[in-house]
Amino acid sequence: MTEPGDGRALVLFTGAPGRCPVCSERMADRILLIEDDAQLGAQVAATLREAGFEVDWHRDADQRFDPREYSLLVLDLMLPGTYGLDLLKELRAASELPVLVLSARNETADKVRALKLGADDYVTKPFWPDELLARSAATALGRIGPDAAAAADALAMLVVKGFEVSEDLGAIAGVALFRMGDPALTALGRACSRLDADARVRILDALPQCELDSHGRFVWHPSMPESATLPGLLAWLRDPDARVRAAAARTCAGHAAAIAALAGAAREDPDAGVRQASTRALASMGDGAVTVLDLLVRALDEGDVRHHVVAGLASLGARSAPAIPRLRAFVADAKEEGWFRSVAAEALGRIGTPEAIAQLAELMGRTDRRTSMACARVLGGVGASALPVLEGILRTADPERRSLAAYALGTAGRAAAPSLPALIAATGDEVADVRSSALDALEGAGAGSSDAVRAALSAAARSDAPTREAAIRALGRLDLGTPEVLDALAKALRDASPEVRCAAGAALVRLRAANAIEALVASLEDPDASVRRAAAFEIAKLGPRATGAVAALERALERERDANTARGLSRALAAIRDGAPRD
C-alpha cells in the first residue's frame, strides 16, 4: 500500500470524464456514495472525482436512487435510518449494481455477512486513497460483461498501473480481471508487452493467486479460472525471457487445457528452470497427469522437482504403478532426507497395488526407525488389502518387524478388526515390545470384544512393567467397567511401577468408575511426582465433577515441592472452580 507523499500516486482515469484513459471509449463511471460522516464523505467524493469519476453523495440510505444510473455504489454500513446491509439486501433483489462496502466495522461477521448479501468488495476504515481508487475501479470494471473490450483494456491497464505502485493494488485489480475471463487476459498481455521481464514475472506470479476471502481480505489462492489457460495466457509460455516462461508455467498449474503446452515446455524448453516449473505444474494436474505419466516418472530423477512429482503420482493412485521401483528406491536410500523418504512411502501407499504393499512391507523394519514407522503408518492406512501382509509379518522371527506390524494394525483402527485373532495372539509374544504394540492396537480392532478384554487382563498380570502398563491402557479403552476389570485397575493403583499407577488412574477416569475421584485423590499422596502430576491432570479433565477433590488438591499444593506438579495442581483447582474441564 502506498504511503502518503511517496510520489507514486495511482492515476486511474484522466482526461475527459466518462472516457477510458486507455481506449477513450465511453464508460459508465458514475458512482453513488452513501456516507453519513460529513468530513469523510467529502474526502471520499473528492478523491473519486479527482480520479475522473462523477460522484453523487447521499448522507443516508433512505434517499431513493435508480441503480441503472450508476456503475458503482460505495456504501457505509452505520447509517441513520436504514442500515447499510438492509439496503444492500434490498438492492440485490432488484439490481446487479456493483457494491463496495466502506465501513469502520472490521469484525469478521460483518464482512462475511456483507459479502454473502452480495457486496463485491469490503474496505475497512481507515484506508489509503489509492486503495479505494483501485478497488472502486476494479469493482466497477469487473462487472462489465466479457464482451466489453473497452472495459477489458481499461482493467488490464489498471492492473499494470497498480503493480507499478504495489503488488496489493495490482492484485486488487487482478481479482476483477480474472472474473472477466480471457478477453481481459488477452488485453493484459497487450498491456504487459510494454513492461520489462521483472514486472511481467511479478504480475504472472501474483495475479493467478488473488482472491477475496470471506473476511474481505485479498489472499493468495493456488488456482485461477479455466479460461485463463486460453491463448491470452499460454502465449507467455513462449516469451523470450525464461523467467517469464517459468512464471507462466507456474500460473498454468492445475488446469487441464494447459497440459499439452506444459508438456512441450517440460521436454523441450532450453532453460532448466522453465522445464522444472512446467514439470511441477504438470504434477499438479490430478487425473489429467495420466496423459504425461511417462514424463513424470522420468522426472523422478530430477532433484529439484522430485517431491512435487511424487505428490502428483500419489494423486493418481494405482495408475502410477510404473513409478513403484523408483519410489521404493527413494524409501530405501539412507542418503535421502527422512521427510522425502516418508513422502515416497506415502505415495506407495496411495498407489495401493499388491506390489506397492509388498514393497512397503519389505522395507518396514529394514530401514531406519523413522522410515520404518512411516511405512507401518502407511500400511495401516491402506485398509483391508494390507491386513494379510501384516498378519504374516506377526508370524515372522524378526521381533522388530512383528512390533511394527502390530503398530501398523493399531493405526488401522476398526479397519483391523479382521486381524483381531492375530493381535490377541501377539499380546502373548515373547518380546515385550511386540506385546505392548499389540495391546495398544486392541483399542480399534478389539472394540466390543470380550476376547480382547481377556487378553488384556492376562497381560496385566505379566511380570514386566511395560506390558502391564499397555494392558491397563487397553482395559481403559476396551471395557465398560466390569467388576473383573475394576479389580485389575484397583490392583494396578498399587503397582510398583509409577507408569502403571498413572495408567490405572487414567483408565478409571475413562471408564467413569465410581471410585475414580477417590483413587485420584489417593494418588495425590503418591511418593512419585509423575504419579501426582498425572492424577492432577486427570482431575483437571473432570472439571466441576471433581468438586470433592478440592480440599485434597489444596493440601497437596501446599506441600508440593516439584514445580511442574504444583502447576498441574493449580490447573486442576482452576478447572473445578471455573467449571471448565481442561484436557
C-alpha positions in Angstrom: 0.0 0.0 0.0 1.4 3.4 -0.9 2.4 5.8 1.8 1.2 9.5 1.7 3.7 11.7 0.0 5.8 8.9 -1.6 5.4 10.5 -5.0 3.7 7.4 -6.6 0.0 8.4 -6.7 -2.0 6.0 -8.8 -3.8 7.8 -11.6 -6.7 5.7 -12.7 -8.7 7.9 -15.0 -7.6 11.1 -16.6 -8.8 13.4 -19.3 -12.4 13.9 -20.2 -14.8 12.5 -17.6 -16.6 9.4 -18.7 -13.9 8.0 -21.0 -11.5 5.2 -20.6 -7.9 6.5 -20.4 -6.6 3.5 -22.4 -9.0 3.3 -25.3 -11.0 6.6 -25.0 -14.3 4.6 -25.2 -17.4 5.9 -23.3 -17.7 4.2 -19.9 -20.3 4.2 -17.2 -18.2 5.8 -14.5 -20.8 7.5 -12.3 -20.5 6.5 -8.6 -23.1 6.8 -5.8 -21.5 7.3 -2.4 -23.7 6.8 0.7 -21.8 8.0 3.7 -23.2 10.0 6.7 -19.9 11.3 8.0 -19.6 14.8 6.5 -15.8 15.1 6.6 -15.0 11.6 5.4 -17.8 11.7 2.8 -16.3 14.9 1.4 -12.8 13.4 1.2 -14.0 10.2 -0.5 -16.1 12.2 -3.0 -13.2 14.5 -3.8 -10.8 11.5 -4.2 -13.1 9.8 -6.6 -13.8 13.0 -8.6 -10.1 13.7 -8.9 -9.7 10.3 -10.5 -12.2 11.1 -13.2 -15.4 9.6 -11.7 -18.7 11.5 -11.4 -19.9 11.2 -7.9 -23.4 11.6 -6.2 -23.2 11.7 -2.5 -26.1 10.7 -0.2 -26.0 11.2 3.6 -28.3 8.3 4.4 -29.8 5.2 2.9 -33.4 6.5 2.8 -32.9 8.7 -0.3 -34.1 6.9 -3.3 -32.0 6.3 -6.5 -32.0 4.4 -9.8 -29.3 1.8 -9.8 -29.2 1.9 -13.6 -27.7 5.4 -13.5 -24.5 4.2 -11.7 -21.5 2.0 -12.3 -20.7 1.5 -8.6 -22.2 2.1 -5.1 -19.8 2.9 -2.3 -21.8 2.1 0.8 -21.2 2.8 4.5 -22.9 0.4 7.0 -23.6 2.5 10.0 -26.1 5.0 8.6 -29.0 6.9 10.1 -32.3 5.4 9.3 -31.9 2.3 7.1 -29.0 0.1 8.0 -26.4 -0.3 5.2 -26.7 -4.1 5.0 -30.5 -3.8 4.8 -30.1 -1.5 1.8 -27.7 -4.0 0.2 -30.1 -6.8 0.6 -33.0 -4.8 -0.9 -30.7 -3.7 -3.8 -29.6 -7.2 -4.6 -33.2 -8.3 -5.0 -33.6 -5.9 -8.0 -30.2 -5.0 -9.3 -26.6 -6.2 -10.1 -25.1 -2.8 -9.4 -21.5 -3.4 -8.1 -21.3 -2.5 -4.4 -18.1 -1.6 -2.5 -18.8 -1.5 1.3 -16.8 1.2 3.1 -17.1 0.8 6.9 -15.3 1.2 10.2 -16.7 -2.2 11.2 -13.9 -4.7 10.8 -15.4 -7.7 12.6 -15.3 -10.9 10.5 -19.0 -11.5 10.9 -19.8 -8.1 9.3 -17.5 -8.8 6.4 -18.8 -12.2 5.8 -22.4 -11.1 6.0 -21.8 -8.2 3.6 -20.2 -10.5 1.0 -22.9 -13.1 1.4 -25.6 -10.5 0.8 -23.9 -9.6 -2.5 -21.2 -7.0 -1.8 -18.4 -7.2 -4.4 -15.7 -5.8 -2.0 -15.3 -4.6 1.6 -12.9 -1.8 2.6 -12.3 -1.0 6.3 -11.6 2.4 7.6 -9.0 3.9 7.8 -7.8 3.2 4.2 -5.4 4.7 1.7 -6.9 6.7 -1.1 -5.0 4.7 -3.7 -6.6 1.5 -2.3 -10.1 3.0 -2.5 -9.5 4.2 -6.1 -8.1 0.8 -7.3 -10.9 -1.2 -5.6 -13.6 1.2 -6.9 -12.3 0.9 -10.5 -11.7 -2.8 -10.3 -15.2 -3.5 -8.8 -17.0 -1.4 -11.4 -15.0 -2.7 -14.4 -15.2 -6.3 -13.3 -19.0 -6.3 -13.5 -18.9 -5.3 -17.2 -19.6 -8.3 -19.4 -16.8 -10.3 -21.1 -17.8 -8.8 -24.5 -16.9 -5.3 -23.4 -13.5 -5.0 -25.0 -13.1 -1.4 -23.7 -13.6 -2.5 -20.1 -11.1 -5.3 -20.6 -8.5 -2.9 -21.9 -9.1 -0.5 -19.1 -9.0 -3.2 -16.5 -5.7 -4.6 -17.9 -4.1 -1.2 -17.8 -5.4 -0.8 -14.2 -3.6 -4.0 -13.3 -0.3 -2.7 -14.8 -0.6 0.7 -13.2 -1.5 -0.9 -9.9 1.7 -3.1 -10.0 3.8 0.0 -10.7 2.7 1.2 -7.3 2.5 -2.0 -5.2 1.5 -5.7 -5.5 -1.5 -5.1 -3.3 -3.1 -2.6 -5.7 -2.3 -4.7 -8.8 -3.8 -7.7 -7.1 -7.0 -5.8 -6.3 -7.5 -5.1 -10.0 -6.4 -8.7 -10.8 -9.3 -10.2 -8.9 -11.8 -8.3 -11.2 -9.7 -9.1 -14.3 -10.0 -12.9 -13.7 -13.7 -12.6 -13.1 -14.0 -11.3 -16.7 -12.2 -14.2 -18.2 -10.0 -14.5 -21.3 -10.8 -11.2 -23.0 -9.3 -9.3 -20.1 -6.3 -11.7 -20.0 -5.6 -11.1 -23.7 -5.8 -7.3 -23.0 -3.4 -7.8 -20.1 -1.0 -9.5 -22.4 -1.0 -6.4 -24.7 -0.6 -4.1 -21.8 2.2 -6.1 -20.3 4.2 -6.1 -23.5 5.3 -2.6 -22.6 6.8 -3.8 -19.2 10.2 -5.3 -18.5 10.6 -9.0 -17.7 10.8 -8.5 -14.0 7.4 -6.8 -14.0 5.8 -9.5 -16.2 7.1 -12.2 -13.8 5.7 -10.3 -10.8 2.3 -10.0 -12.4 2.2 -13.6 -13.5 3.2 -14.9 -10.1 0.7 -12.8 -8.2 -2.4 -12.4 -10.3 -3.5 -16.1 -10.5 -3.4 -16.3 -6.8 -5.5 -13.3 -5.9 -8.9 -13.9 -4.4 -11.2 -12.1 -1.9 -11.7 -14.3 1.1 -14.7 -14.5 3.4 -13.1 -11.9 5.7 -12.9 -9.3 2.9 -9.1 -9.6 2.6 -7.2 -10.2 -0.6 -5.3 -13.5 -0.3 -3.1 -15.7 -2.4 -5.0 -18.5 -4.0 -3.5 -21.6 -5.7 -5.7 -21.7 -8.8 -7.2 -19.5 -11.4 -10.2 -19.6 -13.8 -10.0 -22.3 -16.5 -10.5 -19.6 -19.1 -7.1 -18.2 -18.1 -5.4 -21.2 -19.9 -6.6 -19.9 -23.3 -4.2 -18.2 -25.7 -4.2 -14.9 -23.7 -2.1 -16.6 -21.1 -0.5 -19.6 -22.9 1.3 -17.2 -25.2 3.5 -16.2 -22.3 4.9 -19.7 -22.3 6.7 -18.6 -25.5 8.0 -15.3 -24.0 11.7 -14.6 -25.0 12.6 -14.3 -21.3 13.0 -17.6 -19.5 11.8 -16.1 -16.2 8.5 -15.1 -17.8 8.1 -18.6 -19.3 8.7 -20.2 -15.9 6.2 -17.8 -14.2 3.6 -18.6 -16.9 4.1 -22.3 -16.2 3.5 -21.8 -12.5 0.4 -19.8 -13.4 -1.0 -22.7 -15.5 -0.7 -25.2 -12.7 -3.8 -27.3 -12.2 -5.6 -26.6 -15.4 -6.1 -29.3 -18.0 -6.2 -27.1 -21.0 -2.6 -26.2 -20.5 -1.2 -29.8 -20.3 -0.1 -30.0 -23.9 1.8 -26.7 -23.8 3.3 -27.5 -20.4 4.4 -31.0 -21.6 6.1 -29.4 -24.6 7.9 -26.9 -22.3 8.9 -29.6 -19.9 10.5 -31.7 -22.7 11.9 -29.0 -25.0 12.5 -25.7 -23.3 16.2 -24.8 -23.4 16.1 -23.4 -19.9 16.2 -25.8 -16.9 14.2 -23.5 -14.7 11.3 -23.5 -17.2 11.5 -27.3 -17.6 11.3 -27.7 -13.9 8.4 -25.2 -13.4 6.5 -26.9 -16.2 7.0 -30.4 -14.7 5.8 -29.1 -11.3 2.8 -27.7 -12.9 2.1 -31.0 -14.7 2.4 -32.8 -11.4 -0.5 -30.7 -10.0 -2.9 -31.7 -12.8 -4.6 -34.5 -10.8 -6.3 -37.0 -13.2 -5.0 -35.0 -16.2 -1.4 -36.0 -15.3 -2.2 -39.5 -16.6 -1.6 -38.3 -20.1 2.0 -37.4 -19.2 2.8 -40.2 -16.8 5.9 -41.3 -18.6 7.3 -37.7 -18.4 6.6 -37.5 -14.7 8.2 -40.9 -14.0 11.3 -39.8 -15.8 11.3 -36.5 -13.8 11.8 -38.5 -10.6 15.5 -38.4 -11.5 15.5 -34.6 -11.3 16.3 -33.5 -7.8 14.6 -30.1 -7.8 11.2 -31.3 -8.8 11.1 -34.8 -7.3 8.9 -34.1 -4.3 6.3 -32.3 -6.5 6.3 -35.2 -8.9 5.9 -37.8 -6.1 2.9 -35.9 -4.8 1.4 -35.8 -8.3 2.0 -39.5 -8.8 0.4 -40.3 -5.4 -2.8 -38.5 -6.5 -3.1 -40.9 -9.5 -3.3 -44.0 -7.2 -2.9 -47.3 -8.9 -2.3 -45.7 -12.3 1.1 -44.6 -11.1 2.3 -48.3 -10.8 5.1 -47.8 -13.2 6.7 -45.5 -10.6 6.9 -48.2 -7.9 10.6 -49.2 -8.4 11.8 -45.6 -8.2 9.6 -44.8 -5.2 10.9 -47.9 -3.4 14.4 -46.8 -4.1 13.8 -43.5 -2.5 12.4 -45.1 0.6 15.3 -47.5 0.9 18.0 -44.9 0.3 19.6 -43.9 3.6 21.2 -40.9 1.9 17.8 -39.3 1.2 16.3 -36.9 3.7 13.9 -38.5 6.1 10.9 -36.4 5.2 11.3 -37.3 1.5 11.5 -41.0 2.3 8.3 -40.6 4.2 6.6 -38.8 1.3 7.7 -41.6 -1.1 6.3 -44.2 1.3 3.0 -42.4 1.4 3.0 -42.4 -2.4 3.4 -46.1 -2.4 0.5 -46.5 -0.1 -1.7 -44.3 -2.3 -0.8 -46.4 -5.3 -2.0 -49.3 -3.2 -1.4 -52.2 -5.6 -0.2 -55.6 -4.2 3.3 -54.8 -5.5 3.3 -51.4 -3.7 2.1 -53.0 -0.4 4.7 -55.8 -0.7 7.5 -53.2 -1.2 6.3 -51.2 1.9 6.2 -54.4 4.0 9.6 -55.5 2.9 11.1 -52.1 3.8 9.4 -52.0 7.2 12.0 -52.9 9.8 14.8 -52.9 7.3 15.3 -49.2 7.1 16.0 -46.7 9.9 13.4 -46.4 12.7 11.7 -43.2 11.3 11.3 -44.6 7.8 10.1 -48.0 9.2 7.5 -46.2 11.3 6.4 -44.3 8.2 6.0 -47.5 6.2 4.0 -49.0 9.1 1.7 -46.0 9.3 1.1 -46.1 5.6 0.3 -49.8 5.6 -2.1 -49.2 8.4 -3.9 -46.6 6.3 -4.1 -48.8 3.2 -7.0 -50.8 4.5 -8.1 -54.4 4.1 -5.7 -55.3 1.3 -2.7 -54.8 3.7 -4.1 -56.9 6.6 -3.0 -60.3 5.4 0.5 -59.0 4.8 0.7 -57.5 8.3 -0.6 -60.7 9.9 2.0 -62.6 8.0 4.7 -60.4 9.5 3.3 -61.0 13.0 4.3 -64.7 12.5 7.9 -64.0 11.4 11.0 -64.4 13.5 12.0 -60.7 13.4 10.8 -59.1 16.7 11.2 -55.5 15.3 9.1 -56.3 12.3 6.5 -58.0 14.5 6.3 -54.9 16.7 6.0 -52.6 13.6 3.2 -54.9 12.2 1.3 -54.6 15.4 1.7 -50.8 15.4 0.5 -50.7 11.8 -2.6 -52.6 12.7 -3.2 -50.2 15.6 -3.1 -47.2 13.2 -5.7 -49.0 11.1 -8.3 -48.6 13.9 -11.5 -50.5 13.5 -10.5 -51.5 9.9 -8.1 -54.0 11.6 -11.0 -56.0 13.2 -10.5 -59.0 10.8 -6.9 -59.2 12.2 -8.0 -59.3 15.9 -7.1 -63.0 16.4 -3.6 -62.3 15.2 -3.3 -59.3 17.5 -4.6 -61.3 20.5 -2.0 -63.9 19.9 0.6 -61.2 19.7 -0.3 -60.0 23.2 1.4 -63.2 24.5 4.5 -62.7 22.3 7.8 -63.5 24.0 9.1 -60.0 23.3 7.8 -57.1 25.4 7.8 -54.5 22.6 5.6 -56.7 20.5 3.2 -57.4 23.4 2.9 -53.7 24.1 2.3 -52.8 20.4 -0.4 -55.5 20.1 -2.1 -54.3 23.3 -2.2 -50.7 22.1 -3.7 -52.0 18.8 -6.6 -53.7 20.6 -8.5 -50.4 21.1 -9.6 -50.2 17.5 -9.6 -53.8 16.4 -10.9 -55.2 19.6 -13.8 -52.7 20.3 -16.6 -54.7 22.0 -14.7 -57.9 22.0 -14.6 -60.0 25.3 -11.7 -61.9 23.9 -9.7 -58.7 23.6 -10.6 -57.8 27.3 -9.5 -61.3 28.5 -6.2 -60.9 26.6 -5.6 -57.5 28.2 -6.5 -58.9 31.7 -4.0 -61.7 31.2 -1.3 -59.3 30.1 -2.0 -57.1 33.1 -0.6 -59.9 35.3 2.7 -60.1 33.4 5.9 -59.6 35.3 7.3 -56.8 33.1 6.1 -53.2 33.7 5.8 -52.0 30.1 3.4 -54.9 29.3 1.3 -54.2 32.4 1.1 -50.5 31.5 0.0 -51.3 28.0 -2.6 -53.8 29.3 -4.0 -51.2 31.8 -4.3 -48.7 29.0 -6.1 -51.2 26.8 -8.5 -52.1 29.6 -9.4 -48.4 30.0 -10.2 -48.3 26.3 -11.9 -51.6 25.8 -14.2 -52.3 28.8 -17.3 -50.6 30.2 -16.2 -51.2 33.8 -16.9 -54.8 34.6 -16.0 -55.9 38.2 -13.1 -58.0 36.9 -11.6 -55.0 35.1 -12.2 -52.7 38.0 -10.4 -55.1 40.3 -7.5 -55.2 37.9 -7.3 -51.4 37.9 -7.5 -51.2 41.7 -4.6 -53.6 41.9 -2.7 -51.5 39.3 -3.1 -48.4 41.5 -0.7 -50.2 44.0 1.7 -51.4 41.3 5.4 -50.9 41.9 5.7 -49.1 38.6 4.8 -45.4 38.6 3.9 -45.7 34.9 1.4 -48.5 35.7 -0.1 -46.4 38.5 -0.5 -43.4 36.2 -2.2 -45.6 33.6 -4.6 -47.0 36.1 -5.8 -43.6 37.2 -6.4 -42.5 33.6 -8.3 -45.8 32.9 -10.6 -45.3 35.9 -11.5 -41.8 34.6 -12.0 -43.0 31.1 -14.4 -45.7 32.4 -16.2 -43.2 34.6 -15.7 -45.6 37.5 -17.5 -44.6 40.7 -14.2 -44.7 42.7 -12.2 -42.7 40.1 -12.1 -39.4 42.1 -11.3 -41.3 45.3 -8.5 -43.1 43.6 -7.1 -39.9 42.1 -7.2 -38.1 45.5 -5.2 -41.0 47.0 -2.7 -40.7 44.1 -2.1 -37.1 45.1 -0.1 -38.5 48.0 2.0 -40.9 45.9 5.7 -40.7 46.6 6.4 -40.4 42.8 6.0 -36.8 41.4 5.0 -38.2 38.0 2.0 -40.1 39.5 0.9 -37.0 41.5 1.2 -34.9 38.4 -0.8 -37.4 36.3 -3.5 -37.5 39.0 -3.8 -33.7 38.9 -4.1 -33.9 35.1 -6.9 -36.4 35.2 -8.8 -34.4 37.9 -8.5 -31.3 35.7 -10.2 -33.3 32.9 -13.1 -33.9 35.2 -13.6 -30.2 35.9 -16.6 -29.5 38.2 -17.4 -33.2 38.6 -14.3 -33.4 40.8 -15.5 -30.8 43.4 -15.0 -33.3 46.1 -11.2 -33.2 45.4 -10.8 -29.5 46.1 -9.6 -29.9 49.7 -7.1 -32.6 48.8 -5.8 -30.6 45.9 -5.3 -27.6 48.2 -3.4 -29.7 50.8 -1.3 -31.3 48.1 -0.5 -27.9 46.6 0.7 -26.6 50.0 3.2 -29.4 50.5 4.3 -29.9 46.8 7.9 -29.2 46.1 8.0 -30.2 42.4 7.3 -27.1 40.3 5.7 -28.9 37.4 3.4 -30.9 39.7 2.4 -27.7 41.5 1.4 -26.1 38.2 -0.7 -29.2 37.5 -2.4 -29.0 40.9 -3.2 -25.3 40.4 -4.6 -26.1 36.9 -6.8 -28.8 38.4 -8.2 -26.4 41.0 -8.8 -23.7 38.4 -10.7 -26.3 36.2 -13.0 -27.2 39.1 -13.7 -23.6 40.2 -14.1 -22.2 36.6 -16.4 -25.1 35.7 -14.4 -25.8 32.6 -12.7 -29.2 32.2 -9.1 -29.0 31.0 -7.7 -31.5 28.5 
